Amino acid sequence: MTPTEPTTPPAPAWPGGRMPALYLGHGAPPLLVDPQWPDQLAHWSADLPRPRAVLIVSAHWEAAPVALTAIRSAPLVYDFYGFPAQYYSLQYPAPGAPDLADRVRQLLGDDTEVVQSERGLDHGAYIPLLAMYPDADVPVLQMSLPTMDPTALLSLGRRLAPLRDEGVLIMGSGFLTHGLPYIDFADPAGAPPGWSREFDAWATEAIERGDLDELADYRSRAPGLRFAHPTVEHLVPLFVAAGAGGDLTGSIDNPIDGYWYGLAKRSFAFS
């Protein structure tokens, strides 16, 4: 056991069994009226064990050191622009998760600073949760992305992995391709560009082979990277989920695939 992975006492096992760790594409607010995707997310969540709480890491909150949202019911952050007014009145009054916040601090140990924030849930958290748990009856805690470094995020996920046996659904929320400057917003069902298809295929194959080294070396190996991820914040939540899910050594499912406005909406469950 290295100093960066402190020993912590186990918590009682969750009667529903071990939770998977997820990486999913969260979409913009219009996801909620898409004819297909909300149902896919709803069916996926219905097939999962019922979580005690959700710990979510979103592409839209970068902060170091590690920060946690308000531990009581968190307000929403309408961190988008140019959408119809209806999306700025969305509500998701999920319970807070103070016990989970304490447990995260315990798992990350004395050598990792964790700060409290009054920031609310951003759309990378509440848009998919509105589709997956629309009754807002599962406690939710959001954690910031403290770095873009894959190795550090894998380590962070590994430290959080014991939460899976405690009824916590760990979710990395991003988008497997996110080349917004290079897509046509006129047609959500349009054919995906080649760079989106190529990056999607490359990442999926690496994950299904369990090749974490290739995945973590995406800057050198991924095809079409500069178009698929002009900035990488929508990709790197994958590494938190992969670390928490066992570094691609367990079973892997990708229950949602396809494209939305040409972007790969593929999602993964690491069991």
C-alpha positions, 0 to 999 in steps of 0.5 A, a space after each residue: 500500500 503506497 502513501 497515496 492510497 491510504 487504508 480506510 476501514 470498510 463500510 457495511 456491504 450494500 445489500 443490493 450488491 456492488 454498484 458499477 462505475 459509469 461513464 456517460 455522455 450527458 448532452 445539452 439540455 435538449 437531450 431531454 426532448 430527444 426522441 430516443 436518448 432519455 429513454 435509453 438512459 431511463 432503461 439503463 438506470 432501471 437495469 442497475 441496482 438501486 443506488 444509495 447515493 450518486 457521486 458524479 464527476 462532470 466535465 463542467 467543473 474543474 477545480 483543484 484541490 478536489 472540491 465537493 458540492 453543497 452537502 445539502 440539496 444543491 442548487 442548479 447551475 445553468 451553465 449554458 447559453 442560447 437555449 429556450 427559456 424553459 431550460 433555465 427553469 429546470 429543477 432537480 431537488 435531489 437530497 444532499 449527501 453529507 455522509 457521502 461527503 465525509 466518506 469521500 474525505 476519508 477515502 482520499 486521506 490526509 494527503 489529498 486536500 478536499 474543500 467544500 463548495 456551495 456550488 450547485 450541480 451543473 448540467 453535466 450532472 442534472 441533465 442525465 440524472 433527470 432522465 435516469 432518476 427523474 423523481 430526484 429521490 437519490 442523494 447526489 454529491 458532485 466532485 470537481 475534476 482536479 486535473 486533466 492528467 489520466 494517471 492522477 484521475 485513475 488513482 482518484 477513481 481507485 481510491 473511490 472504488 470502495 464506495 461501490 460496495 457501499 451502494 454508491 453509483 460513481 458516474 463520470 459525465 462527459 462525451 466520448 467525442 465533443 468537437 463542437 466547432 466541427 459539427 452541424 447543429 442543423 441536424 441531430 440525426 445527421 451522419 457523424 463526421 469521420 473523426 467522431 466515428 474513428 475516435 469512438 471506434 478507437 476508444 471502444 476497442 481499447 476499452 473492450 481489450 482492457 488496454 488502459 495504457 493505450 487509452 491513457 496515452 490518448 494524446 499520442 494514439 487517438 485518431 482525430 483527437 484535435 477534432 474529437 476533443 479540442 479540449 479534453 474535459 469531456 473525455 477525462 471523466 472516463 478515467 475516474 470511472 475506469 479507475 473506480 471500476 477496476 482499471 478495465 479488468 472486470 466486465 464492461 458493458 456499453 448499453 448506449 451507443 450511436 451519435 447525437 449531432 454527430 458526437 459519440 454518445 457511447 456510454 460504459 458500465 465498469 463492473 
